[in-house]
């Protein structure tokens, strides 16, 4: 685990259409220019992306504030920031 604090990318979730069986790598550090997904910007931070494999083709809400207890998905905590 890292002692680094993630950067808040935005104080709202990222609604994203996902495809059943496909894996996505959610940016946990907040530094990616390709939010909500990892672009490698975490290198050197001690943080790593979170793998998410879609169970169904549907819209999901990836966490944008990087504080969710249900990461990589939004749990509404951004409303308290």
C-alpha positions as a printed NumPy array, in Angstrom:
array([[  0.   ,   0.   ,   0.   ],
       [  1.14 ,   3.516,  -0.717],
       [  1.548,   6.459,   1.615],
       [  0.735,   8.718,  -1.33 ],
       [ -2.639,  10.459,  -1.449],
       [ -4.567,  10.233,  -4.708],
       [ -5.431,  13.407,  -6.598],
       [ -9.162,  14.09 ,  -6.978],
       [ -9.757,  13.883, -10.737],
       [-13.308,  15.214, -10.382],
       [-15.977,  15.376,  -7.674],
       [-18.4  ,  13.216,  -9.657],
       [-18.367,   9.709, -11.105],
       [-17.428,   8.834, -14.681],
       [-20.457,   7.152, -16.347],
       [-18.945,   4.555, -18.685],
       [-20.367,   1.89 , -20.974],
       [-18.494,  -1.364, -20.313],
       [-18.463,  -4.574, -22.322],
       [-19.143,  -7.967, -20.725],
       [-15.933,  -9.944, -20.114],
       [-13.644,  -7.003, -20.919],
       [-11.117,  -5.805, -18.327],
       [-10.564,  -2.142, -17.541],
       [ -7.801,  -0.575, -15.455],
       [ -9.166,   2.235, -13.288],
       [ -6.804,   5.062, -12.382],
       [ -6.407,   5.034,  -8.59 ],
       [ -3.892,   7.891,  -8.352],
       [ -5.891,  10.6  , -10.134],
       [ -2.963,  11.595, -12.356],
       [ -4.068,   9.912, -15.601],
       [ -4.926,  12.149, -18.562],
       [ -7.249,   9.339, -19.728],
       [ -9.712,   9.375, -16.776],
       [-11.175,   7.204, -15.421],
       [ -8.602,   4.802, -16.855],
       [ -4.895,   4.359, -16.194],
       [ -2.349,   5.841, -18.604],
       [  0.739,   4.936, -16.556],
       [  1.003,   8.309, -14.776],
       [  1.123,   6.524, -11.388],
       [  4.681,   5.314, -12.   ],
       [  6.872,   6.363,  -9.086],
       [  3.923,   7.092,  -6.766],
       [  3.669,   3.647,  -5.172],
       [  0.048,   3.466,  -6.342],
       [ -1.317,   1.077,  -8.947],
       [ -4.466,   0.88 , -11.07 ],
       [ -7.393,  -1.335, -10.081],
       [ -8.49 ,  -4.019, -12.534],
       [-12.234,  -4.161, -13.187],
       [-13.736,  -6.949, -15.292],
       [-17.25 ,  -6.24 , -16.523],
       [-19.796,  -8.893, -15.547],
       [-22.279,  -7.529, -18.092],
       [-22.445,  -4.989, -20.908],
       [-23.955,  -1.941, -19.207],
       [-23.271,   1.551, -17.878],
       [-21.24 ,   1.693, -14.67 ],
       [-20.075,   4.688, -12.649],
       [-16.32 ,   4.718, -12.054],
       [-15.165,   6.778,  -9.067],
       [-13.804,  10.197, -10.049],
       [-12.736,  11.449,  -6.605],
       [-10.537,   8.381,  -5.9  ],
       [-11.956,   8.107,  -2.353],
       [-14.626,   5.406,  -2.882],
       [-14.717,   2.48 ,  -0.46 ],
       [-16.112,   0.435,  -3.381],
       [-13.311,   1.344,  -5.807],
       [-13.184,   1.335,  -8.719],
       [-16.915,   2.112,  -8.636],
       [-18.509,   5.221,  -7.139],
       [-20.07 ,   4.934,  -3.682],
       [-21.22 ,   8.571,  -3.453],
       [-18.441,   9.75 ,  -1.122],
       [-17.658,  12.632,  -3.527],
       [-20.785,  14.372,  -2.174],
       [-18.988,  14.841,   1.171],
       [-15.766,  16.352,  -0.218]])
